[in-house]
Amino acid sequence: MLAVEDARKRLPEGTRAVVTGNPVREEILSYDKKRAREELGVDDRPLIVSFGGSLGARTINESMLPLLARSAKDGRYQHIHGYGQYGGFVLDRLKEQGVFLGSCPNLSVREYINDMPRVMAAADLVICRAGAMALAELQALGKASILIPSPNVAENHQFYNAMALVDRGAAEIIEEKDITPELLTEKADSLAGDRARLEEMSRNARRMAILDSREKIYAVVEQTLRQHGKL
């Protein structure tokens, strides 16, 4: 069972495979963007949401610092960033640059984004890794994204996950070996400042969504059991 059609070519010839997508939590699917932004106190400025996973990705955290510090000073964006378990240095580095979060209402920098369904629903642009479940949620919600695949995974599969969206105009990619604070800021500015492009990427992401994954997976399991005389 595959998340996307592109995965088929990564399998040995003759492999029986069906595209089912990955199930997405109901609370992700049901959150309304307008309601989410009202609950978060988000205004009409672009909302960037960024995170690197529960442990925190050092490269993402370090590359995000200049953008966070600039937003604290110019208020161009609203930004929610999750730095993860090992990313506490982000707070210290921001203070070193004169950024005190209590006086920056457009910034929320947290160890974890515990209300992810609401935050993701409210976002205009998401910056994150390219794990299969994260991408399924981006597609289901129709979110434009900048994807930074983890290189520390089997067969570099996050890169190929990301390229499925990039090739369909739903995301931009920065490989970890190429990332710099300047490049990340440039890409974020290019997208967050272009409402038409964000809307186009959103539509393209939503076209990729498979919202009945559970039913498809159940059907495959049931069919397989019947074929083997187990039902």
matplotlib code that plots the C-alpha trace (Angstrom):
import matplotlib.pyplot as plt

x = [0.0, 1.5, 1.1, 1.6, 1.8, 5.4, 6.5, 5.6, 8.7, 10.9, 9.7, 10.9, 9.2, 6.1, 5.4, 1.7, 0.9, -2.1, -2.2, -4.1, -2.6, -2.1, -4.9, -5.2, -6.6, -10.2, -9.3, -6.9, -9.6, -12.3, -10.6, -11.8, -9.1, -11.1, -12.0, -8.4, -7.0, -9.6, -8.8, -5.0, -5.6, -4.0, -4.7, -4.5, -0.7, 0.8, 1.1, 4.3, 4.3, 7.7, 8.9, 11.5, 9.9, 9.5, 13.3, 14.0, 16.2, 19.3, 19.7, 16.2, 16.4, 19.6, 18.4, 15.2, 16.8, 17.4, 13.8, 12.4, 14.6, 13.7, 10.0, 10.3, 11.6, 9.6, 6.3, 6.1, 4.8, 3.1, 5.2, 4.7, 7.9, 8.3, 12.0, 11.7, 13.3, 16.9, 16.3, 16.2, 19.2, 16.8, 15.4, 18.9, 20.0, 17.0, 17.6, 21.2, 19.8, 17.6, 14.4, 12.2, 9.1, 6.9, 7.1, 6.6, 2.9, 3.4, 5.8, 5.1, 8.3, 7.6, 9.2, 6.2, 3.2, 0.7, -2.4, -1.2, -4.6, -5.5, -2.1, -1.9, -5.4, -4.5, -1.2, -0.5, 2.9, 4.4, 8.2, 8.9, 10.5, 9.0, 7.8, 4.9, 2.3, 3.2, 2.8, -0.5, -1.7, -0.3, -2.2, -5.4, -5.4, -4.1, -1.1, 1.8, 5.1, 8.9, 10.1, 13.5, 13.9, 15.8, 18.9, 19.1, 16.4, 16.4, 17.2, 16.8, 13.0, 12.0, 13.6, 11.4, 8.4, 9.0, 9.6, 6.2, 4.8, 7.4, 6.8, 3.1, 3.7, 2.5, 5.8, 9.4, 12.3, 15.6, 17.9, 19.7, 23.1, 22.1, 20.3, 21.5, 19.6, 19.8, 18.3, 15.5, 14.6, 14.7, 12.3, 10.0, 9.8, 9.2, 6.2, 4.7, 4.7, 2.9, -0.8, -1.5, 1.4, 0.3, -3.2, -2.0, 0.3, -2.6, -4.9, -2.2, -1.6, -5.3, -5.5, -3.0, -5.0, -6.5, -9.2, -10.6, -7.4, -8.9, -11.5, -8.9, -6.7, -9.5, -10.6, -7.0, -6.9, -10.3, -9.5, -6.2, -7.8, -10.5, -7.9, -6.2, -9.5, -9.3, -12.8]
y = [0.0, 3.3, 6.9, 8.2, 6.8, 7.9, 5.3, 2.5, 3.1, 2.6, -1.0, -4.1, -4.7, -6.9, -5.9, -5.8, -2.3, -0.1, 3.6, 4.1, 7.3, 7.6, 8.1, 11.7, 12.4, 13.6, 16.7, 17.7, 17.4, 19.1, 22.4, 25.5, 28.0, 31.1, 29.6, 28.5, 32.0, 33.6, 31.3, 32.0, 35.7, 35.7, 38.8, 39.1, 38.9, 35.7, 33.0, 30.9, 27.6, 25.8, 22.8, 20.0, 17.2, 16.4, 16.2, 19.3, 19.5, 21.6, 22.6, 23.9, 25.7, 27.4, 28.4, 29.8, 32.1, 35.1, 35.0, 34.8, 37.7, 39.8, 39.2, 40.3, 43.6, 44.3, 42.4, 41.3, 37.9, 36.0, 33.0, 29.9, 27.8, 24.5, 24.0, 20.5, 18.8, 19.6, 23.1, 25.2, 27.1, 29.0, 31.0, 31.9, 32.9, 35.1, 36.9, 37.5, 39.3, 41.4, 39.5, 39.0, 37.0, 38.6, 41.9, 40.2, 39.3, 38.1, 35.4, 32.1, 30.0, 26.8, 23.5, 21.7, 22.7, 20.8, 22.2, 21.2, 20.7, 24.3, 25.7, 23.8, 24.9, 28.5, 28.4, 30.0, 28.5, 25.5, 24.8, 21.2, 17.8, 15.5, 12.5, 10.6, 11.6, 15.3, 15.4, 13.6, 16.3, 19.1, 17.6, 17.1, 20.7, 22.1, 23.9, 25.4, 24.3, 24.5, 20.9, 20.2, 16.4, 14.6, 13.0, 10.5, 8.1, 4.8, 5.2, 9.0, 8.4, 11.9, 13.5, 11.3, 12.1, 15.8, 15.6, 14.1, 17.5, 19.6, 18.0, 18.8, 22.5, 21.9, 22.6, 23.9, 21.9, 22.8, 19.8, 19.9, 19.9, 23.2, 25.0, 28.4, 31.0, 33.3, 30.7, 29.7, 33.4, 34.1, 31.2, 32.1, 35.7, 34.7, 32.5, 34.3, 37.6, 36.1, 35.3, 34.0, 31.5, 30.4, 29.8, 27.9, 25.7, 25.1, 23.9, 21.6, 20.1, 19.5, 17.7, 15.2, 14.4, 11.0, 11.5, 8.0, 6.2, 4.2, 2.8, 2.0, 0.3, -1.7, -2.8, -4.1, -6.0, -7.5, -8.5, -10.1, -12.1, -13.4, -14.4, -16.5, -18.0, -16.2, -14.6]
z = [0.0, -1.2, -0.1, -3.6, -7.1, -7.4, -4.9, -7.3, -9.4, -6.3, -5.9, -7.7, -11.1, -10.7, -7.1, -6.5, -5.1, -4.6, -3.8, -0.6, 0.9, 4.6, 7.1, 8.5, 11.9, 12.0, 14.0, 11.3, 8.7, 10.6, 11.7, 9.8, 8.8, 9.8, 13.2, 13.8, 13.1, 15.3, 18.2, 17.7, 17.4, 14.0, 11.7, 8.0, 7.8, 6.4, 9.1, 8.8, 10.8, 11.1, 13.0, 12.7, 14.7, 18.4, 19.0, 17.0, 13.8, 14.6, 11.0, 10.7, 14.0, 13.2, 9.7, 11.1, 13.6, 11.3, 9.9, 13.4, 14.6, 11.6, 12.1, 15.7, 14.5, 11.3, 12.1, 8.4, 9.3, 12.1, 12.9, 15.1, 15.4, 17.3, 18.2, 19.7, 22.7, 21.8, 20.4, 23.5, 22.3, 20.0, 22.9, 24.1, 20.6, 20.1, 23.4, 22.3, 19.2, 21.4, 20.7, 23.8, 22.9, 25.5, 23.5, 20.1, 19.8, 16.2, 17.3, 19.2, 19.7, 21.6, 22.4, 21.0, 18.9, 21.0, 19.2, 15.8, 14.2, 14.9, 14.0, 10.8, 9.8, 10.4, 8.4, 5.1, 4.7, 6.4, 6.7, 7.9, 7.2, 4.6, 6.6, 5.1, 7.7, 7.7, 3.9, 4.1, 6.5, 4.2, 1.3, 3.2, 4.4, 1.1, 2.6, 0.6, 2.1, 2.0, 2.7, 4.2, 3.9, 6.6, 5.1, 8.0, 6.8, 4.9, 1.2, 1.4, 1.3, 2.6, -0.5, -2.8, -0.6, -1.0, -4.7, -5.2, -4.1, -5.7, -9.1, -8.8, -7.8, -4.2, -2.4, -2.6, -1.4, 0.2, 0.8, 4.1, 2.4, 0.7, 3.4, 4.7, 6.7, 3.7, 1.3, 3.7, 4.3, 0.6, -0.2, 2.7, 1.6, -2.0, -1.1, 1.9, 0.0, -3.0, -2.2, -5.7, -5.5, -2.1, -3.3, -6.4, -4.3, -1.9, -4.7, -6.0, -2.6, -2.1, -5.5, -4.2, -1.0, -0.5, 2.1, 2.1, 3.0, 5.8, 3.5, 0.9, 3.4, 4.8, 1.3, 0.6, 3.9, 3.3, -0.2, 0.8, 3.6, 1.2, -1.4, 1.3, 2.6, 5.9, 5.6]

ax = plt.figure().add_subplot(projection="3d")
ax.plot(x, y, z, "-o")
ax.set_aspect("equal")
plt.show()
